[in-house]
Amino acid sequence: MLRDERIRFAGYRKPHPLENHIELRVTTNGEITPIDSLKEAIQNLVFDLDLTLKKFTEQLKNFKLNR
């Protein structure tokens, strides 16, 4: 989120180690809502993770073939 120019601040905190939740704070410049910026960041993360998994799977396959 911090790479997005529309985001002025993004952070989180865990109020207590024994509580199973975190608090998010997102401040934008008004071009996008904080909720939409979070949704966009999650979509980007899913895309990056899919790409990483594909590349890892390809490399693993190549490694096994070249053994």
C-alpha positions in Angstrom: 0.0 0.0 0.0 2.8 2.4 0.7 3.9 2.3 -2.9 0.6 3.8 -3.9 0.8 7.6 -4.3 -2.8 7.9 -3.2 -2.0 6.5 0.3 -0.7 9.0 2.8 -0.4 6.5 5.7 -0.9 2.8 6.2 -0.2 1.0 9.4 -1.4 -1.6 11.9 -1.1 -2.4 15.5 -1.8 -5.4 17.7 -3.3 -3.9 20.9 -2.5 -6.9 23.1 -0.5 -10.1 22.4 -3.2 -12.3 23.8 -6.0 -10.8 21.7 -6.5 -12.3 18.3 -7.0 -9.2 16.2 -5.2 -6.2 14.7 -6.2 -2.7 14.0 -5.6 -1.1 10.6 -5.3 2.6 9.9 -5.3 3.8 6.3 -5.3 7.5 5.3 -5.7 8.5 1.6 -5.5 11.7 -0.4 -9.2 11.4 -1.2 -8.9 9.9 -4.7 -9.7 6.4 -3.2 -11.4 5.3 0.0 -9.4 3.4 2.6 -11.6 0.3 2.1 -11.0 0.4 -1.7 -7.3 0.8 -1.2 -7.2 -2.2 1.1 -9.2 -4.3 -1.4 -6.8 -3.2 -4.1 -3.7 -4.1 -2.0 -5.2 -7.5 -1.2 -5.9 -8.2 -4.9 -2.3 -7.2 -5.7 -1.0 -9.5 -3.0 -3.0 -12.4 -4.3 -1.6 -11.8 -7.8 2.0 -11.6 -6.5 1.5 -14.8 -4.5 0.0 -16.6 -7.5 2.9 -15.5 -9.7 5.4 -16.6 -7.0 3.8 -20.0 -6.8 3.9 -20.5 -10.5 7.5 -19.5 -10.8 8.4 -21.8 -7.8 6.5 -24.7 -9.3 8.3 -24.2 -12.7 11.7 -24.1 -11.0 10.9 -27.2 -8.9 9.9 -29.0 -12.1 13.1 -28.0 -13.9 15.1 -29.0 -10.9 13.6 -32.5 -10.8 14.0 -33.0 -14.5 17.7 -32.0 -14.4 18.7 -34.2 -11.5 
